[in-house]
C-alpha cells in the first residue's frame, strides 16, 4: 500500500479557483479516526449513512487540531517555496510571467501568492492594471519597485534593455530593434520618462534617449543579465 504525507491548512477566504491541491495516496492508519469510523459505519450499515455524515461534519467543525500556514512554516510547502524564490530572484515580475515561466496554473498560483501575501513574505505593486511582486523585506523603495515593474512590462522592458547597452539611442534606432512603429516607441518613452526611468537629450539634429543613472544602476544590480549582448 502506498505511503504519503499530507497536511491541512485553514482557509481565510474562498479558493480563487483551479486545482489547488493534488491528491496523494495515504495509508489507512493516516486517516483521521473520525473519518475512518464514519466510513466503516457506512460500509456495515448503509442506513446510517446520513447520521454518519452529520457526525463527521460536526467533528470537523469541532476539531481544533488543523494546521494553519504561518509566517514561520509558510515555506514548508515545496511549490510555494519555489514561487517565493522565483520572486526573490526576479523582482517586479507580474502574475502572468510567473505562471508561464514556472508552468503553474492560475488557480494554484493565485492560492500560493495569497498565502505569501497574507503572511507578509512578499509585497505587490499595482500600476496601470498590472500587479507585480517583490520580496517583502524592505529591500526595495517605491521608486525601485516602479522601475523594476516597468522592466517586465513587455515592450517597455525591451526598450530598457536596449538603452542599457545603447546609451543615447534615437527613436528610430529603438523602433528598428524592438520592431514596432516609431509612434509606439514615443508612447512608451513618454511613460518611461514620467516614471523616472528614461531621459531625453536634444541635439542639433536629433533627440536621443538613455536610462537615468538610478535606473541603470538598479537594473544592472537586480538583473545582471540586462547587459547581455543584444543580437
Order of alpha helices (4+ residues) and beta strands (2+ residues): alpha-alpha-alpha-beta-alpha-alpha-beta-beta-alpha-alpha-beta-alpha-alpha-beta-beta-alpha
